[in-house]
């Protein structure tokens, strides 16, 4: 329970100070904020070209994903550009922070480390040190003596964030607030902080993999569709430019059940490997398992294969996996999933050098996707021979594009006619 003070409004002004008057939308001048280039290419991409000066940004992620490492590298890069950074840590000692900074080469004079969990101490040092940027690691450890609840509670998290935002907005300071992610995948203190801050950035990845993904769930000053990819190394996080190389293994594309598809993440296309395996079920109810895409979409695509293409999958267990741990939301991956399932079921690999990208309708038709020309340009630059998709997309594209009107046509034309003999393809 949180106590809220209710102010009874009357017809009289609430104060004798500045009174806000309504202004016509046409009379409001356009203001362009200054963006701080962090020097971390993938981070700048997600923020929309750099961090807006004076913004408050929330960075969420699972424990050990690399949030503190990213914040230290960010602090070092911005200090090289003239910013003075206050790094307030409530989870680690200054010695631990300094040890990590030395390991990743982020030791800077303009980065001041403060080990404190009291909000008042953090705010006082923010003013006294003259810092232009503050990093809170993490908001769940911060508390205010104005409230009696424990640190990490909803009331403490919301109150501390509100006070930080008020101080930063008043002084024009930039803030990065690190937040933990709960078991359900949402930020601790659900929905309490998201409407307060200017941007919400999620840091994703698996502990046993070297790459990390950065996504924007909210961004008042840029797009929320961009994806940043990092590689975790001993020297810290490194921006990955050739994203397709991390999700693609060309040798496996020659096997049945494997299809290379092109998807869009924001303004950037990249290639992923979709794998499928079908086998006769040993249970009364066939299994449907998917990893790397919406599990509700797979049964729909399998129903299209059965109804529109006459493929018998009722007695088959179907497993679909997006290799490399990528998570697909682009409907352009539909054709890749259907072809992978058909390839595994018919024991025929996809034609060598072909990639696919198209949405599948319930009638079995191939539907256009966004930025087909960009996808085609990407696959040609990586040495693939062609991109197959909807007929409307291919007709407007250049050399290397193949178009089909229906799913059954694409299966008949894109799957190889080679037969299997003795475990080898002829």
C-alpha positions in Angstrom: 0.0 0.0 0.0 1.3 3.5 -0.9 0.0 6.6 0.7 -1.0 9.3 -1.9 -1.9 12.9 -1.0 -5.1 14.0 -2.7 -5.3 17.7 -3.4 -8.8 19.1 -3.7 -9.0 21.4 -6.7 -11.1 24.6 -6.5 -11.8 27.4 -9.0 -8.9 29.4 -7.6 -5.3 29.2 -8.7 -3.2 26.7 -6.7 -0.2 29.0 -6.4 0.8 32.6 -7.1 3.8 31.5 -9.2 4.1 30.9 -12.9 0.8 30.0 -14.4 0.8 27.7 -17.4 -1.4 28.8 -20.3 -2.5 26.6 -23.3 -0.6 27.3 -26.5 -1.7 26.5 -30.0 0.3 23.6 -31.5 1.3 25.7 -34.5 3.0 28.3 -32.2 5.2 25.9 -30.4 8.8 26.2 -31.8 10.7 23.1 -32.8 13.6 22.2 -30.5 16.4 20.0 -31.6 18.3 18.3 -28.7 22.0 17.7 -28.8 23.1 14.1 -29.2 26.1 12.7 -27.4 28.0 10.3 -29.7 29.1 7.5 -27.3 31.7 6.1 -29.7 30.0 2.7 -29.3 28.5 2.1 -32.8 25.8 -0.4 -31.9 24.7 1.6 -28.8 24.4 4.8 -30.9 22.3 2.9 -33.5 19.8 1.7 -30.9 19.5 5.2 -29.4 18.8 6.7 -32.8 22.2 8.2 -33.6 23.5 9.0 -30.1 22.2 9.6 -26.6 20.2 12.8 -26.3 21.7 15.2 -23.8 19.5 15.6 -20.7 17.7 12.3 -21.2 17.0 9.7 -18.6 17.6 6.1 -19.9 16.8 2.8 -18.3 19.0 -0.2 -19.1 17.5 -3.6 -18.2 18.9 -7.1 -18.4 19.5 -10.3 -16.5 22.3 -10.6 -13.9 25.7 -11.2 -15.5 24.6 -10.2 -19.0 27.1 -7.3 -19.1 25.1 -4.2 -18.0 27.9 -2.9 -15.7 30.5 -3.6 -18.4 28.5 -1.6 -20.9 28.0 1.3 -18.5 31.7 1.4 -17.7 32.7 1.5 -21.4 30.0 4.1 -22.0 31.4 6.2 -19.2 34.9 6.0 -20.5 33.9 6.9 -24.0 31.9 9.9 -23.0 34.6 11.1 -20.6 36.9 11.1 -23.6 34.5 13.5 -25.2 34.6 16.0 -22.3 31.8 14.6 -20.1 32.3 14.2 -16.3 30.7 11.0 -15.1 29.5 10.0 -11.7 29.3 6.2 -11.4 27.1 5.4 -8.4 27.3 1.7 -7.5 25.3 0.1 -4.8 26.2 -3.6 -5.6 29.9 -3.5 -5.9 32.7 -1.9 -4.0 34.9 0.8 -5.7 37.7 -1.7 -5.9 35.6 -4.2 -7.8 34.5 -1.5 -10.2 38.1 -0.3 -10.7 39.3 -3.9 -11.3 36.7 -4.3 -14.1 37.6 -0.9 -15.6 41.3 -1.9 -15.7 40.5 -5.2 -17.4 38.4 -3.6 -20.2 40.6 -0.5 -20.5 38.1 2.0 -19.2 40.0 3.8 -16.5 39.5 7.6 -16.9 40.1 10.6 -14.6 36.7 12.0 -15.4 34.9 8.9 -14.2 34.2 9.2 -10.5 33.1 6.1 -8.6 30.7 6.6 -5.7 29.7 3.6 -3.5 26.4 4.6 -2.0 22.9 3.4 -1.7 21.4 6.6 -0.1 19.6 8.7 -2.6 20.5 12.0 -0.9 24.2 11.1 -0.9 24.0 10.4 -4.6 22.2 13.6 -5.4 24.5 15.7 -3.3 27.6 14.3 -4.9 26.0 14.8 -8.3 25.8 18.5 -7.6 29.1 18.9 -5.8 31.2 17.1 -8.3 29.8 19.0 -11.2 29.1 15.9 -13.2 27.2 16.1 -16.4 26.3 12.4 -16.6 25.3 9.9 -13.9 25.1 6.1 -13.9 23.0 4.4 -11.3 24.0 0.7 -10.9 21.4 -0.4 -9.9 18.1 1.4 -9.1 17.0 -1.6 -6.9 19.8 -0.9 -4.4 19.0 2.8 -4.0 16.7 4.0 -1.2 15.3 7.2 0.2 15.0 8.0 3.9 11.7 9.7 3.1 10.1 6.2 2.8 10.1 3.5 5.3 9.9 0.6 2.8 12.9 -1.5 2.0 15.2 -0.9 -1.0 14.0 -2.5 -4.2 10.3 -2.2 -3.3 8.0 -0.6 -5.8 7.6 2.6 -3.8 11.3 3.0 -3.3 12.1 2.3 -6.9 9.5 4.8 -8.2 10.3 7.5 -5.7 14.1 7.3 -6.3 13.6 7.3 -10.0 11.3 10.3 -9.9 13.8 12.3 -7.8 16.6 11.4 -10.1 14.6 12.5 -13.1 13.6 15.8 -11.4 17.2 16.6 -10.6 18.5 15.6 -14.1 15.8 17.5 -16.0 16.3 20.6 -13.8 20.0 20.7 -14.4 20.1 19.3 -17.9 22.1 16.2 -16.9 22.1 12.8 -18.7 21.3 9.7 -16.6 21.6 6.0 -17.1 19.7 3.8 -14.7 20.5 0.1 -14.5 17.5 -2.1 -13.6 17.3 -5.9 -13.0 15.0 -8.1 -15.0 12.7 -10.5 -13.1 12.2 -14.2 -13.9 9.3 -13.3 -16.2 11.6 -11.1 -18.3 10.2 -7.7 -17.2 11.9 -5.0 -15.3 11.7 -5.3 -11.5 9.0 -2.9 -10.4 6.8 -3.7 -13.5 5.6 -0.7 -15.5 6.6 1.6 -12.7 9.6 3.1 -14.4 8.9 2.7 -18.1 6.5 5.7 -18.3 8.9 7.9 -16.2 12.1 7.6 -18.3 12.8 8.7 -21.9 14.0 5.3 -23.1 14.0 1.7 -22.0 16.8 -0.5 -23.4 16.9 -4.2 -22.9 20.2 -6.1 -22.9 19.7 -9.7 -24.0 21.7 -12.8 -24.5 22.6 -16.2 -23.2 25.2 -16.8 -20.6 26.9 -19.5 -22.7 27.1 -17.4 -25.9 29.6 -14.7 -26.7 27.1 -12.2 -28.3 24.7 -9.8 -26.7 21.7 -8.0 -28.2 20.5 -4.5 -27.4 16.9 -3.6 -28.1 14.9 -0.5 -27.4 11.4 -1.1 -25.9 10.8 2.6 -25.6 12.5 5.6 -27.2 11.1 9.1 -27.1 13.8 10.4 -29.4 14.3 7.6 -31.9 13.1 4.3 -33.3 12.3 1.2 -31.3 13.0 -1.2 -34.2 16.8 -1.0 -34.2 18.9 -3.9 -32.9 22.5 -3.6 -31.6 24.8 -6.6 -31.5 27.8 -7.0 -29.3 30.5 -9.6 -28.7 31.6 -10.2 -25.1 35.4 -10.5 -24.9 38.0 -10.4 -22.2 38.5 -6.7 -23.0 34.8 -5.9 -22.7 31.9 -5.6 -25.2 32.8 -5.1 -28.9 30.3 -3.8 -31.5 29.6 -6.3 -34.3 29.3 -4.9 -37.8 28.9 -8.2 -39.7 25.8 -9.4 -37.9 25.0 -12.1 -40.4 28.2 -13.9 -39.6 27.1 -14.5 -36.0 23.8 -16.2 -37.0 24.9 -18.0 -40.1 26.8 -21.1 -40.9 27.0 -21.7 -44.7 28.1 -25.4 -44.5 24.8 -26.4 -42.8 22.7 -24.9 -45.6 23.5 -27.9 -47.8 21.5 -30.2 -45.5 17.8 -30.9 -45.7 15.8 -29.1 -43.1 18.0 -26.0 -43.2 17.0 -22.7 -44.9 18.7 -19.3 -44.9 16.2 -16.5 -44.5 16.7 -12.7 -44.5 15.0 -10.6 -41.8 14.9 -6.9 -41.0 15.7 -5.5 -37.6 15.0 -1.8 -37.8 16.8 -0.5 -40.9 19.3 -3.3 -41.1 18.9 -6.7 -42.9 20.7 -9.8 -41.7 20.7 -13.5 -42.4 19.7 -16.2 -40.1 19.6 -20.0 -40.4 16.2 -21.6 -39.8 16.4 -25.3 -39.0 13.5 -27.8 -38.9 13.3 -31.5 -38.1 10.3 -33.8 -38.7 10.1 -37.3 -37.4 7.3 -39.9 -36.9 5.7 -39.3 -33.5 6.0 -42.0 -30.8 3.1 -40.4 -28.8 -0.6 -40.1 -29.3 -0.3 -36.4 -29.9 2.5 -35.0 -32.2 4.8 -32.5 -30.6 5.2 -28.9 -31.9 8.3 -27.3 -30.6 9.8 -23.9 -31.7 12.8 -21.9 -30.5 13.6 -18.4 -31.7 10.1 -17.3 -32.9 6.5 -17.0 -31.7 5.3 -20.4 -30.8 1.8 -19.5 -31.8 2.8 -18.9 -35.4 4.2 -22.4 -36.0 0.9 -24.3 -35.8 -0.6 -21.8 -38.3 2.2 -22.3 -40.8 2.0 -26.1 -40.4 -1.8 -25.9 -41.1 -1.1 -24.0 -44.3 1.4 -26.7 -45.4 -1.1 -29.4 -44.8 -4.2 -27.7 -46.3 -2.7 -25.8 -49.2 0.3 -28.0 -50.1 -1.1 -31.4 -49.2 1.8 -32.3 -46.9 1.0 -34.9 -44.3 2.2 -33.7 -40.9 -0.5 -35.1 -38.7 1.7 -38.0 -37.6 5.0 -36.0 -37.4 6.7 -34.3 -34.5 7.9 -30.9 -35.8 10.9 -29.1 -34.2 11.9 -25.6 -35.5 15.0 -23.8 -34.3 16.5 -20.5 -35.2 20.3 -21.2 -35.1 22.6 -18.9 -33.1 19.9 -17.9 -30.6 18.4 -15.2 -32.7 14.8 -14.2 -32.0 12.6 -13.6 -35.1 9.7 -11.2 -35.2 9.8 -10.3 -38.9 6.9 -12.1 -40.8 9.4 -12.4 -43.7 10.7 -15.5 -41.9 7.5 -17.4 -42.6 8.7 -18.8 -45.9 12.0 -19.9 -44.4 10.1 -21.9 -41.7 7.8 -23.5 -44.2 10.6 -24.4 -46.6 12.7 -25.9 -43.7 9.8 -28.1 -42.6 9.1 -29.2 -46.2 12.8 -29.8 -46.8 13.0 -32.1 -43.7 9.8 -33.9 -44.5 10.6 -34.6 -48.1 14.3 -35.1 -47.5 15.3 -32.5 -50.1 17.7 -29.6 -49.4 17.1 -26.1 -50.7 18.9 -25.1 -53.8 22.4 -24.1 -53.1 23.0 -20.3 -52.8 19.3 -19.4 -52.4 17.9 -17.4 -49.5 14.2 -16.7 -48.9 12.1 -13.9 -47.4 8.3 -13.7 -47.6 5.2 -13.7 -45.4 2.8 -16.6 -45.8 -1.0 -16.0 -45.9 -3.6 -18.4 -44.8 -4.5 -19.1 -48.4 -1.0 -20.3 -49.1 -0.1 -17.1 -51.0 3.3 -15.4 -50.7 2.9 -11.8 -49.5 5.4 -8.9 -49.9 7.8 -7.8 -47.2 9.3 -4.5 -46.4 12.7 -3.4 -47.8 13.0 -6.3 -50.2 15.7 -4.5 -52.2 17.8 -4.0 -49.1 17.5 -7.7 -48.3 18.5 -8.6 -51.8 21.5 -6.3 -51.7 22.6 -7.8 -48.4 22.6 -11.4 -49.6 24.4 -10.5 -52.9 27.1 -8.8 -50.9 27.6 -12.0 -48.9 28.0 -14.1 -52.0 24.6 -15.8 -52.2 23.1 -16.2 -55.7 19.5 -15.2 -55.1 16.7 -14.2 -52.9 13.3 -15.9 -53.3 10.1 -14.2 -52.2 6.7 -13.0 -53.3 6.1 -12.3 -57.0 5.3 -8.7 -56.3 8.6 -8.1 -54.6 10.7 -9.9 -57.2 9.1 -8.0 -60.1 10.2 -4.7 -58.6 13.7 -5.9 -57.7 16.8 -6.4 -59.7 18.9 -9.3 -60.7 19.0 -12.2 -58.3 15.4 -12.0 -57.2 13.0 -14.9 -57.7 9.3 -14.5 -57.2 6.5 -17.0 -56.6 2.8 -16.5 -56.1 2.1 -19.5 -53.8 3.9 -21.6 -51.2 3.5 -24.8 -53.1 5.2 -23.2 -56.2 8.1 -22.1 -54.0 8.5 -25.6 -52.6 8.4 -27.3 -56.0 11.0 -24.8 -57.4 13.3 -24.2 -54.5 13.8 -27.7 -53.1 16.5 -29.7 -54.9 15.6 -32.8 -56.9 18.7 -34.6 -55.7 18.0 -38.0 -54.2 19.7 -39.5 -51.2 21.6 -42.7 -51.6 23.8 -44.3 -48.9 23.7 -41.2 -46.7 25.1 -38.9 -49.5 23.4 -36.6 -51.9 23.8 -37.4 -55.6 
